[in-house]
Amino acid sequence: MTHDAAAAVSVQVDDVDAAYAPAVTAGAEVVHPLTDEPWGVRRFVARDPDGQVVNVLGHA
């Protein structure tokens, strides 16, 4: 991630993959792709159309 992509908020969801497509369709810019992190979290980070950066995650 670039230095300007620090998430303003984290949102935990039951199904990260199900949240990804609607976020992109709604115009969110993905700044960190869907990733299985080594600490047991699947996540992506997106910037919404208003410029807010959101970390969307789920625990494996």
Phi and psi in degrees as GROMACS dihedral restraints (atoms count N, CA, C in turn):
[ dihedral_restraints ]
;  ai    aj    ak    al  type     phi  dphi    fc
    3     4     5     6     1   -81.2    20    10
    4     5     6     7     1   163.4    20    10
    6     7     8     9     1   -63.1    20    10
    7     8     9    10     1   -24.2    20    10
    9    10    11    12     1   -87.9    20    10
   10    11    12    13     1     5.4    20    10
   12    13    14    15     1  -104.2    20    10
   13    14    15    16     1    21.8    20    10
   15    16    17    18     1   -62.0    20    10
   16    17    18    19     1   127.3    20    10
   18    19    20    21     1   -69.9    20    10
   19    20    21    22     1   135.3    20    10
   21    22    23    24     1   -79.4    20    10
   22    23    24    25     1   -28.0    20    10
   24    25    26    27     1  -151.7    20    10
   25    26    27    28     1   150.4    20    10
   27    28    29    30     1  -114.8    20    10
   28    29    30    31     1   138.2    20    10
   30    31    32    33     1  -125.8    20    10
   31    32    33    34     1   121.5    20    10
   33    34    35    36     1   -91.7    20    10
   34    35    36    37     1   131.1    20    10
   36    37    38    39     1  -126.0    20    10
   37    38    39    40     1   161.9    20    10
   39    40    41    42     1   -73.4    20    10
   40    41    42    43     1   -33.6    20    10
   42    43    44    45     1  -136.9    20    10
   43    44    45    46     1    97.8    20    10
   45    46    47    48     1   -62.7    20    10
   46    47    48    49     1   -40.1    20    10
   48    49    50    51     1   -62.5    20    10
   49    50    51    52     1   -38.0    20    10
   51    52    53    54     1   -69.9    20    10
   52    53    54    55     1   -25.5    20    10
   54    55    56    57     1   -83.0    20    10
   55    56    57    58     1   -22.6    20    10
   57    58    59    60     1   -66.4    20    10
   58    59    60    61     1   -54.6    20    10
   60    61    62    63     1   -59.1    20    10
   61    62    63    64     1   -46.3    20    10
   63    64    65    66     1   -63.2    20    10
   64    65    66    67     1   -33.2    20    10
   66    67    68    69     1   -64.2    20    10
   67    68    69    70     1   -45.2    20    10
   69    70    71    72     1   -66.2    20    10
   70    71    72    73     1   -43.8    20    10
   72    73    74    75     1   -60.8    20    10
   73    74    75    76     1   -33.7    20    10
   75    76    77    78     1   -77.9    20    10
   76    77    78    79     1    -4.1    20    10
   78    79    80    81     1   102.7    20    10
   79    80    81    82     1     8.9    20    10
   81    82    83    84     1   -71.0    20    10
   82    83    84    85     1   137.2    20    10
   84    85    86    87     1   -87.2    20    10
   85    86    87    88     1   120.2    20    10
   87    88    89    90     1   -77.6    20    10
   88    89    90    91     1   118.9    20    10
   90    91    92    93     1  -105.0    20    10
   91    92    93    94     1    -9.5    20    10
   93    94    95    96     1  -149.4    20    10
   94    95    96    97     1   117.6    20    10
   96    97    98    99     1   -68.1    20    10
   97    98    99   100     1   168.7    20    10
   99   100   101   102     1   -52.7    20    10
  100   101   102   103     1   125.1    20    10
  102   103   104   105     1  -143.7    20    10
  103   104   105   106     1   137.5    20    10
  105   106   107   108     1   -90.7    20    10
  106   107   108   109     1   108.3    20    10
  108   109   110   111     1   -80.6    20    10
  109   110   111   112     1   150.3    20    10
  111   112   113   114     1   -63.3    20    10
  112   113   114   115     1   -17.3    20    10
  114   115   116   117     1   -92.3    20    10
  115   116   117   118     1    14.3    20    10
  117   118   119   120     1    91.2    20    10
  118   119   120   121     1    20.7    20    10
  120   121   122   123     1  -119.0    20    10
  121   122   123   124     1   137.1    20    10
  123   124   125   126     1  -104.3    20    10
  124   125   126   127     1   132.5    20    10
  126   127   128   129     1  -156.2    20    10
  127   128   129   130     1   166.6    20    10
  129   130   131   132     1  -144.3    20    10
  130   131   132   133     1   158.8    20    10
  132   133   134   135     1  -123.8    20    10
  133   134   135   136     1   131.8    20    10
  135   136   137   138     1  -134.5    20    10
  136   137   138   139     1   152.4    20    10
  138   139   140   141     1  -105.3    20    10
  139   140   141   142     1   123.4    20    10
  141   142   143   144     1   -77.7    20    10
  142   143   144   145     1   170.8    20    10
  144   145   146   147     1   -57.9    20    10
  145   146   147   148     1   -21.2    20    10
  147   148   149   150     1   -89.0    20    10
  148   149   150   151     1    -0.4    20    10
  150   151   152   153     1    94.1    20    10
  151   152   153   154     1    -0.5    20    10
  153   154   155   156     1   -77.7    20    10
  154   155   156   157     1   137.3    20    10
  156   157   158   159     1   -99.7    20    10
  157   158   159   160     1   127.9    20    10
  159   160   161   162     1  -125.7    20    10
  160   161   162   163     1   128.1    20    10
  162   163   164   165     1   -92.9    20    10
  163   164   165   166     1   113.8    20    10
  165   166   167   168     1  -105.6    20    10
  166   167   168   169     1   122.8    20    10
  168   169   170   171     1  -141.3    20    10
  169   170   171   172     1   159.5    20    10
  171   172   173   174     1  -144.7    20    10
  172   173   174   175     1   149.4    20    10
  174   175   176   177     1   -89.2    20    10
  175   176   177   178     1   138.7    20    10
